Amino acid sequence: MAKRRKKLKLPLVYAPVGLVLSWAGGALGALAFRRTWLALRGEEDAPDALDRDRGWGEVLLAAAVQGAVFAVVRSAVDRTGATAIERSTGVWPTAGKGGRDQVGPTGAGPDAA
């Protein structure tokens, strides 16, 4: 019974840790994207969607690269944090199998009938 109670409380305790990890992941993602764009195009700044002097191809390429880099960094940071929590507590930090991207309450994700 105590283990069940621990499993229910851990996602609430993990929420502030997840917030800090998200902030750190965003900072790391921004740095990784800047370095990736510099390596790809040799430019310090990536084009913005409203940059009049850049073409559609450049803007969309920058958006695609930025999205991919942020997704990889976010997943790596989240997975590292969850693994560290599991190693220290013995419990995975999410209540269901859906994890962070699950829609709605536990069990009401995209696969729910």
Order of alpha helices (4+ residues) and beta strands (2+ residues): alpha-alpha
